[in-house]
Amino acid sequence: MSSTLLFSFVIGYFLLLLLVAWYTGRGSSNHDFFIGNKNSNWLLVAFGMIGTSLSGVTFVSVPGGVGSGNFYYFQIVLGYFIGYMVIAFVLLPLYYRLNLTSIYTYLENRFGIKAHKIGASFFILSRLIGATARLYLVVSVLQTFIFDELGIPFIVTSLVILILILLYTFEGGVKTIIYTDTLQTTGMLLGLVVCIFVLINAMQLDFSGALNLMSEKGYSKIFNTDVKSGSYFLKHLLGGAFIAISMTGLDQEMMQKNISVKTIKDSQKNMISFSLVLVVVNFLFLFLGGILYLYAEQTNLKVAPDDLFPTVALGSQFSGAIGIIFIIALISALFPSVDGAITSITSCFCIDILGMNKQSSSDVEKKRTRLKVHFTFAFVFFIMVLIFKAINDKLIIDFILKFAGITYGPLLGLFSFGILTKRNLNDKFVWLVCISAPLIALLIDVLCSPEWYEKKLHIQLQLTDLSQNLFSGYKIGQELILINGIITFAGLWLISNSKSEKISVVN
């Protein structure tokens, strides 16, 4: 289909986002930028968070992963649901009771300034890498199917997309993103449903018939009962629960939207409804993956997993309408994870690292500083996308989950130690523990699964025999984040004392 036509729809979509941003960002203050002035509608927040949680990686990599991983990803999704309930009934009441603008302020209240800053730093690192990996994946798809044909180089595509994202986020912040995320989630879910419907019809099947055929081909298996496998169901269930707790409940981007809701009850309704819908939507993405592989077998189509969905949707077999729907759905899946990441990283850096909420400078000066930070991180995003382009790795969802297991572990350990114990930390050793723990967890993971790192990093570790001898073939899966959190917790215990101290409230 015409690249020029697809390009015109991309531009039209951006213009619509800019219109929403202009309308919602008028007269916004710094407080509006950071937490939407605590006046957000819980239903809009819940719906918009679906798009933020899924992103373009889910849209492309989850269906693409069905060929090698069946429906095993759904085990992680069930774990997510458990984690979201912990967030709703443990973490959200804590955040509202302390009336936090940044959730990492809790760490300062509980332990001290160094714990506060290391928690914020790990969030910034985690979100920076995760968001740019997602951005790279979707930009590479747009580049392959639209901009290469127009003669526009990858570097220009990446730069222009980031500039456009900046244009609709730099003023309104969270207040704007809640509305744009709602719009984008609508586009993504509509595209998902339409694409499933079109593919099923093209294969002359119905929903139940497609599921039966997937089962015959071995694609729809959900539970893996091999204890040694990295995708063993208990590993995925536990890993999913703690990934949700860490990547949502301990993540400033996701909680920034939740605590922008006026009351704790509405925020909890937001989390519960969001988690229920997310289970259904993820199943539909896996179902779409099964349909895509059935269609690929039928048409003898052979492409890389992450290229399967765009190749089918933008191929010559279907009318131009499905290609347009796919592109709109894809960019709708991309932007909630990128615009929110830039905004939340800006908020975190300003409040937690620079201490803007404690400064006596004027609102004009604070806004000037915030804009400088916002544009600086946008430039860092651009550099990171170019780095991912140089690496040129596929099936990025594996990388994101692995990286999350390594970088969110210290956050999990810090928050759980603060909530579950009354012990105080020797603040000067917190950095040592929180840097050592993920390195130890990474070493254990490398020893357990050297072949994963050989494949992803294109290096020869020659540790297979050692791995077999030490772990008898056991592979670490999504429980890596739990192992990391436990190591952090143990290290924090070693540098703590039993003297209790009342927590003060700091906004």
C-alpha positions as CSV (number, residue, x, y, z in Angstrom):
1,M,0.0,0.0,0.0
2,S,1.1,3.6,-0.6
3,S,3.7,4.8,1.9
4,T,2.6,8.4,1.2
5,L,-1.0,7.6,2.3
6,L,0.2,5.9,5.5
7,F,2.5,8.9,6.2
8,S,-0.5,11.3,5.8
9,F,-2.4,9.3,8.4
10,V,0.6,9.4,10.8
11,I,0.8,13.2,10.5
12,G,-3.0,13.5,10.9
13,Y,-2.9,11.5,14.1
14,F,-0.1,13.8,15.5
15,L,-2.1,16.9,14.7
16,L,-5.1,15.4,16.6
17,L,-2.7,14.8,19.6
18,L,-1.4,18.4,19.4
19,L,-5.0,19.7,19.4
20,V,-5.8,17.7,22.6
21,A,-2.6,18.8,24.2
22,W,-3.3,22.5,23.4
23,Y,-6.8,22.2,24.9
24,T,-5.8,20.4,28.1
25,G,-2.5,22.2,28.7
26,R,-3.9,25.8,28.7
27,G,-2.8,27.6,31.8
28,S,-1.1,24.5,33.3
29,S,1.2,25.0,36.3
30,N,4.1,22.9,37.5
31,H,1.7,21.1,39.9
32,D,-0.6,20.3,37.0
33,F,2.4,18.9,35.1
34,F,3.5,16.6,37.9
35,I,0.2,15.2,39.3
36,G,-2.6,16.9,37.3
37,N,-3.6,18.9,40.4
38,K,-5.2,15.8,41.9
39,N,-8.3,16.2,39.9
40,S,-8.1,13.4,37.3
41,N,-11.1,11.3,36.4
42,W,-10.4,7.7,37.6
43,L,-12.1,6.1,34.7
44,L,-10.0,8.0,32.2
45,V,-6.9,7.2,34.1
46,A,-7.8,3.4,34.2
47,F,-8.5,3.3,30.5
48,G,-5.4,5.3,29.5
49,M,-3.2,3.1,31.7
50,I,-4.0,0.1,29.5
51,G,-2.2,1.8,26.6
52,T,0.7,2.7,28.8
53,S,1.1,-0.8,30.2
54,L,0.8,-2.5,26.8
55,S,2.9,-0.2,24.5
56,G,4.1,-1.0,21.0
57,V,6.2,-3.9,22.3
58,T,3.0,-5.8,23.3
59,F,1.4,-4.9,20.0
60,V,4.3,-6.4,18.0
61,S,6.3,-8.7,20.2
62,V,3.6,-10.6,22.1
63,P,1.9,-11.9,19.0
64,G,5.3,-12.5,17.5
65,G,6.4,-14.6,20.5
66,V,3.5,-17.1,20.2
67,G,5.5,-19.1,17.6
68,S,8.2,-20.0,20.1
69,G,6.5,-19.4,23.4
70,N,2.9,-20.5,22.9
71,F,0.5,-18.7,25.2
72,Y,3.0,-18.9,28.1
73,Y,3.1,-15.1,28.4
74,F,-0.4,-15.4,29.8
75,Q,1.1,-16.9,32.9
76,I,2.9,-13.6,33.5
77,V,-0.4,-11.7,32.9
78,L,-2.1,-13.7,35.6
79,G,0.8,-12.8,37.9
80,Y,0.3,-9.1,36.9
81,F,-3.3,-9.3,38.2
82,I,-2.1,-10.5,41.6
83,G,0.5,-7.7,41.7
84,Y,-2.1,-5.1,40.8
85,M,-4.2,-6.2,43.8
86,V,-1.2,-5.6,46.1
87,I,-0.8,-2.2,44.6
88,A,-4.5,-1.3,45.1
89,F,-4.7,-2.4,48.7
90,V,-1.1,-1.9,50.1
91,L,0.8,0.7,48.1
92,L,-1.9,3.2,47.1
93,P,-3.2,3.7,50.7
94,L,0.4,4.4,51.7
95,Y,0.9,7.0,48.9
96,Y,-2.3,8.7,49.7
97,R,-1.7,8.8,53.5
98,L,1.6,10.5,52.9
99,N,0.1,12.8,50.2
100,L,3.1,12.3,47.9
101,T,3.9,14.0,44.7
102,S,6.7,11.6,44.0
103,I,6.4,8.1,45.4
104,Y,10.2,8.0,46.1
105,T,9.7,10.7,48.8
106,Y,8.5,7.8,50.9
107,L,12.1,6.4,50.9
108,E,13.4,9.7,52.3
109,N,10.7,9.8,55.0
110,R,11.5,6.2,56.0
111,F,15.3,5.9,55.5
112,G,16.9,9.2,54.5
113,I,18.0,11.3,51.5
114,K,20.4,8.7,50.0
115,A,17.7,6.0,49.9
116,H,15.4,8.5,48.3
117,K,17.9,9.5,45.6
118,I,19.0,5.9,44.8
119,G,15.3,4.8,44.4
120,A,14.7,7.7,42.0
121,S,17.9,7.0,40.1
122,F,17.0,3.3,39.6
123,F,13.5,4.4,38.3
124,I,15.1,6.8,35.9
125,L,17.5,4.2,34.6
126,S,14.8,1.5,34.3
127,R,12.3,3.7,32.6
128,L,14.8,5.3,30.3
129,I,16.0,2.0,28.9
130,G,12.6,0.3,28.8
131,A,10.9,3.3,27.1
132,T,13.6,3.8,24.5
133,A,13.6,0.0,23.7
134,R,9.9,0.3,23.0
135,L,10.3,3.4,21.0
136,Y,13.0,1.8,18.9
137,L,10.9,-1.2,18.1
138,V,7.9,0.8,16.8
139,V,10.1,3.4,15.0
140,S,11.9,0.5,13.2
141,V,8.5,-0.9,12.0
142,L,7.4,2.6,10.7
143,Q,10.8,3.0,9.1
144,T,10.7,-0.3,7.3
145,F,7.1,0.0,6.0
146,I,6.8,3.7,5.4
147,F,9.8,6.0,5.7
148,D,12.4,3.8,3.8
149,E,10.2,4.0,0.7
150,L,10.0,7.8,1.1
151,G,13.8,8.0,1.4
152,I,13.7,9.3,4.9
153,P,16.6,8.0,7.0
154,F,16.1,6.3,10.4
155,I,17.8,9.1,12.3
156,V,15.4,11.7,10.9
157,T,12.4,9.6,11.6
158,S,13.4,9.1,15.3
159,L,14.2,12.8,15.7
160,V,11.0,14.0,14.2
161,I,8.9,11.6,16.3
162,L,10.5,12.7,19.5
163,I,10.1,16.4,18.6
164,L,6.4,15.8,18.0
165,I,6.0,13.9,21.3
166,L,7.7,16.9,23.0
167,L,5.3,19.3,21.5
168,Y,2.3,17.7,23.1
169,T,3.8,16.9,26.5
170,F,6.1,19.8,27.5
171,E,3.3,22.0,28.8
172,G,0.5,20.0,30.2
173,G,2.4,17.0,31.6
174,V,0.2,14.4,33.4
175,K,-2.9,16.6,32.9
176,T,-2.5,16.3,29.1
177,I,-1.2,12.7,29.0
178,I,-4.3,11.3,30.8
179,Y,-6.4,12.5,27.8
180,T,-4.0,11.6,25.1
181,D,-3.5,8.1,26.6
182,T,-7.2,7.6,26.5
183,L,-7.4,8.6,22.9
184,Q,-4.4,6.3,22.0
185,T,-5.7,3.3,24.0
186,T,-8.9,3.6,22.0
187,G,-7.0,3.5,18.8
188,M,-4.9,0.6,19.8
189,L,-7.8,-1.6,21.1
190,L,-9.9,-0.8,18.0
191,G,-7.0,-1.8,15.8
192,L,-6.5,-5.0,17.7
193,V,-10.2,-6.1,17.4
194,V,-10.5,-5.1,13.8
195,C,-7.2,-7.0,12.8
196,I,-8.4,-10.2,14.6
197,F,-11.8,-10.0,12.9
198,V,-10.3,-9.4,9.4
199,L,-7.7,-12.3,9.8
200,I,-10.3,-14.8,11.1
201,N,-12.6,-13.9,8.1
202,A,-9.7,-14.3,5.7
203,M,-9.1,-17.8,7.0
204,Q,-12.9,-18.6,6.9
205,L,-12.9,-19.3,10.7
206,D,-14.8,-18.2,13.7
207,F,-13.3,-17.5,17.2
208,S,-13.8,-21.0,18.6
209,G,-12.6,-22.6,15.3
210,A,-9.5,-20.6,15.4
211,L,-8.8,-21.6,19.0
212,N,-9.3,-25.3,18.1
213,L,-6.9,-25.0,15.2
214,M,-4.3,-23.2,17.4
215,S,-4.6,-26.0,19.9
216,E,-4.0,-28.6,17.2
217,K,-0.9,-26.8,16.1
218,G,0.3,-26.4,19.7
219,Y,0.2,-22.6,19.8
220,S,-2.4,-22.1,22.6
221,K,-0.8,-24.0,25.5
222,I,-0.9,-21.6,28.5
223,F,0.7,-23.5,31.4
224,N,4.3,-24.8,31.3
225,T,4.8,-27.6,33.9
226,D,8.5,-28.1,33.3
227,V,10.1,-27.0,36.6
228,K,13.5,-26.4,35.1
229,S,12.2,-24.3,32.2
230,G,12.5,-20.5,32.4
231,S,8.7,-20.3,31.5
232,Y,7.6,-22.7,34.3
233,F,4.2,-21.4,35.4
234,L,5.1,-20.7,39.0
235,K,8.1,-18.7,37.9
236,H,6.0,-16.7,35.5
237,L,3.2,-16.2,38.0
238,L,5.5,-15.0,40.8
239,G,7.7,-13.1,38.4
240,G,4.6,-11.4,36.9
241,A,3.3,-10.4,40.3
242,F,6.5,-8.8,41.4
243,I,7.1,-7.2,37.9
244,A,3.6,-5.6,38.3
245,I,4.4,-4.4,41.8
246,S,7.8,-3.0,40.8
247,M,7.1,-1.7,37.3
248,T,3.7,-0.3,38.2
249,G,3.4,0.2,42.0
250,L,7.0,1.4,42.4
251,D,7.1,3.2,39.1
252,Q,6.7,7.0,39.2
253,E,5.2,7.1,35.7
254,M,2.3,4.7,36.5
255,M,1.7,5.9,40.1
256,Q,1.9,9.6,38.9
257,K,-1.3,9.0,37.1
258,N,-2.9,7.1,40.0
259,I,-2.2,9.7,42.6
260,S,-3.5,12.4,40.3
261,V,-7.0,11.0,41.1
262,K,-8.7,12.9,43.9
263,T,-9.6,10.1,46.4
264,I,-8.0,6.7,47.4
265,K,-11.3,4.9,46.7
266,D,-11.4,6.2,43.1
267,S,-7.8,5.3,42.6
268,Q,-8.4,1.8,43.8
269,K,-11.4,1.5,41.4
270,N,-9.0,2.6,38.7
271,M,-6.5,-0.1,39.5
272,I,-9.0,-2.9,39.8
273,S,-10.9,-2.1,36.6
274,F,-7.6,-1.6,34.7
275,S,-6.2,-5.0,35.8
276,L,-9.3,-6.9,34.8
277,V,-9.4,-5.3,31.3
278,L,-5.7,-5.9,30.9
279,V,-6.1,-9.7,31.4
280,V,-8.6,-9.8,28.6
281,V,-6.7,-7.5,26.3
282,N,-3.4,-9.5,26.7
283,F,-5.3,-12.7,25.9
284,L,-6.6,-11.1,22.7
285,F,-3.0,-10.2,21.7
286,L,-1.9,-13.8,22.2
287,F,-5.0,-15.0,20.2
288,L,-3.9,-12.6,17.5
289,G,-0.5,-14.1,17.5
290,G,-1.9,-17.6,17.1
291,I,-4.0,-16.4,14.1
292,L,-1.0,-14.7,12.6
293,Y,1.1,-17.9,12.7
294,L,-1.8,-19.9,11.3
295,Y,-2.1,-17.4,8.5
296,A,1.7,-17.5,7.9
297,E,1.7,-21.3,7.6
298,Q,-1.3,-21.1,5.2
299,T,0.5,-18.6,3.0
300,N,4.0,-19.9,3.5
301,L,5.1,-16.6,4.9
302,K,8.5,-16.6,6.8
303,V,9.6,-13.5,8.6
304,A,11.2,-12.6,12.0
305,P,8.7,-12.8,14.9
306,D,8.6,-9.0,15.5
307,D,8.0,-8.4,11.7
308,L,5.1,-10.9,11.4
309,F,2.2,-8.7,12.4
310,P,3.3,-5.6,10.3
311,T,4.2,-7.8,7.3
312,V,0.7,-9.4,7.3
313,A,-1.2,-6.1,8.0
314,L,0.7,-4.0,5.4
315,G,1.0,-6.8,2.8
316,S,-0.9,-6.8,-0.5
317,Q,-3.3,-9.6,0.6
318,F,-5.7,-7.2,2.3
319,S,-7.3,-3.8,1.5
320,G,-5.5,-0.6,2.4
321,A,-8.0,-0.1,5.3
322,I,-6.4,-2.7,7.5
323,G,-2.9,-1.2,6.9
324,I,-4.2,2.2,7.9
325,I,-5.8,0.7,11.0
326,F,-2.6,-1.2,11.9
327,I,-0.4,2.0,11.6
328,I,-2.8,4.1,13.7
329,A,-3.1,1.2,16.3
330,L,0.7,0.8,16.3
331,I,1.5,4.5,17.0
332,S,-1.4,4.5,19.5
333,A,0.4,1.7,21.3
334,L,3.7,3.5,21.1
335,F,3.1,7.0,22.4
336,P,1.5,6.2,25.8
337,S,4.7,4.4,26.9
338,V,7.0,7.2,25.5
339,D,5.2,10.4,26.4
340,G,4.5,9.2,29.9
341,A,8.1,8.1,30.3
342,I,9.5,11.4,29.4
343,T,7.1,13.2,31.6
344,S,7.6,11.0,34.6
345,I,11.4,11.0,34.3
346,T,11.2,14.8,34.2
347,S,9.0,14.9,37.3
348,C,11.3,12.4,39.1
349,F,14.5,14.2,38.3
350,C,13.0,17.6,39.2
351,I,11.4,16.5,42.5
352,D,13.7,13.7,43.7
353,I,17.1,14.6,42.4
354,L,17.0,18.4,42.2
355,G,14.6,18.7,45.1
356,M,12.4,21.3,43.3
357,N,9.5,21.0,45.7
358,K,11.8,22.1,48.6
359,Q,13.2,25.1,46.7
360,S,12.1,28.7,47.4
361,S,12.6,29.8,43.8
362,S,9.7,31.3,41.8
363,D,7.3,29.3,39.7
364,V,8.8,30.9,36.6
365,E,12.3,29.7,37.5
366,K,11.0,26.2,38.4
367,K,9.2,26.0,35.1
368,R,12.3,27.0,33.3
369,T,14.3,24.3,35.0
370,R,11.6,21.7,34.4
371,L,11.6,22.5,30.6
372,K,15.4,22.2,30.4
373,V,15.2,18.8,32.1
374,H,12.3,17.7,29.8
375,F,14.2,18.6,26.6
376,T,17.5,17.1,27.9
377,F,15.9,13.7,28.5
378,A,14.2,13.8,25.2
379,F,17.7,14.2,23.6
380,V,18.9,11.2,25.7
381,F,15.9,9.2,24.4
382,F,17.1,10.0,20.9
383,I,20.6,8.8,21.6
384,M,19.3,5.6,23.2
385,V,17.2,4.8,20.1
386,L,20.2,5.1,17.9
387,I,22.1,2.8,20.2
388,F,19.3,0.2,19.9
389,K,19.4,0.7,16.2
390,A,23.1,-0.2,16.2
391,I,22.5,-3.3,18.3
392,N,19.5,-4.2,16.0
393,D,18.1,-6.9,18.3
394,K,14.6,-8.4,17.8
395,L,11.9,-9.7,20.2
396,I,12.6,-6.8,22.5
397,I,10.0,-7.8,25.1
398,D,12.5,-10.5,26.3
399,F,15.1,-7.8,26.8
400,I,12.7,-5.4,28.6
401,L,11.5,-8.0,31.1
402,K,15.1,-9.2,31.8
403,F,16.3,-5.6,32.3
404,A,13.4,-4.9,34.5
405,G,14.3,-7.9,36.7
406,I,17.8,-6.4,37.1
407,T,17.0,-2.7,37.7
408,Y,13.7,-2.8,39.6
409,G,15.0,-5.3,42.2
410,P,16.5,-2.6,44.4
411,L,13.2,-0.6,44.4
412,L,11.4,-3.8,45.4
413,G,13.8,-4.4,48.2
414,L,13.8,-0.9,49.5
415,F,10.0,-0.5,49.6
416,S,9.4,-4.0,51.0
417,F,12.0,-3.4,53.7
418,G,10.4,-0.1,54.6
419,I,6.9,-1.5,54.7
420,L,7.6,-4.9,56.3
421,T,10.1,-3.9,59.0
422,K,10.6,-1.1,61.5
423,R,14.4,-1.1,61.2
424,N,16.4,1.9,60.3
425,L,19.2,1.9,57.7
426,N,22.8,3.1,57.9
427,D,22.1,5.6,55.0
428,K,25.7,5.8,53.8
429,F,25.8,2.1,52.8
430,V,22.5,2.1,50.9
431,W,24.2,2.8,47.6
432,L,26.6,-0.1,48.1
433,V,23.7,-2.6,48.8
434,C,21.5,-1.3,46.0
435,I,24.3,-1.5,43.4
436,S,25.7,-4.8,44.6
437,A,22.3,-6.7,44.7
438,P,21.5,-6.4,41.0
439,L,25.1,-7.3,40.0
440,I,24.8,-10.4,42.1
441,A,21.4,-11.2,40.7
442,L,22.8,-10.7,37.2
443,L,25.7,-13.0,37.8
444,I,23.4,-15.8,39.1
445,D,21.2,-15.3,36.0
446,V,24.2,-15.4,33.6
447,L,25.4,-18.7,35.3
448,C,21.9,-20.2,35.0
449,S,21.1,-19.1,31.5
450,P,24.4,-18.3,29.6
451,E,22.8,-19.2,26.2
452,W,20.3,-16.3,26.6
453,Y,23.2,-13.8,27.0
454,E,25.1,-15.4,24.2
455,K,22.1,-15.1,21.8
456,K,21.2,-11.5,22.8
457,L,24.7,-10.0,23.3
458,H,26.4,-12.1,20.5
459,I,29.2,-13.2,22.8
460,Q,30.6,-16.6,23.7
461,L,30.5,-17.2,27.5
462,Q,31.3,-20.9,27.4
463,L,29.4,-21.5,30.7
464,T,27.0,-24.2,29.6
465,D,28.8,-27.0,31.4
466,L,29.2,-25.0,34.6
467,S,25.5,-24.1,34.5
468,Q,24.5,-27.7,34.2
469,N,26.8,-28.7,37.1
470,L,25.7,-25.9,39.4
471,F,22.0,-25.7,38.6
472,S,21.2,-29.0,36.9
473,G,19.6,-27.3,34.0
474,Y,17.4,-24.9,36.1
475,K,16.7,-21.7,34.2
476,I,15.8,-18.4,35.8
477,G,12.7,-16.9,34.3
478,Q,10.7,-13.9,35.4
479,E,11.4,-14.7,39.1
480,L,14.7,-12.8,38.6
481,I,13.1,-9.7,40.0
482,L,12.1,-11.5,43.1
483,I,15.6,-13.0,43.6
484,N,17.1,-9.5,43.1
485,G,14.6,-8.0,45.6
486,I,15.4,-10.7,48.2
487,I,19.2,-10.0,47.8
488,T,18.5,-6.3,48.3
489,F,16.3,-6.9,51.3
490,A,19.0,-9.2,52.9
491,G,21.7,-6.5,52.2
492,L,19.5,-3.8,53.8
493,W,19.0,-6.0,56.8
494,L,22.8,-6.2,57.3
495,I,23.2,-2.4,57.3
496,S,20.2,-1.8,59.6
497,N,19.5,-1.5,63.3
498,S,16.4,-2.2,65.3
499,K,15.8,1.3,66.6
500,S,12.4,2.5,65.4
501,E,11.6,6.1,64.4
502,K,8.3,7.7,63.5
503,I,7.9,8.5,59.8
504,S,7.5,12.2,59.0
505,V,5.4,13.4,56.1
506,V,7.2,15.3,53.4
507,N,5.4,16.3,50.2
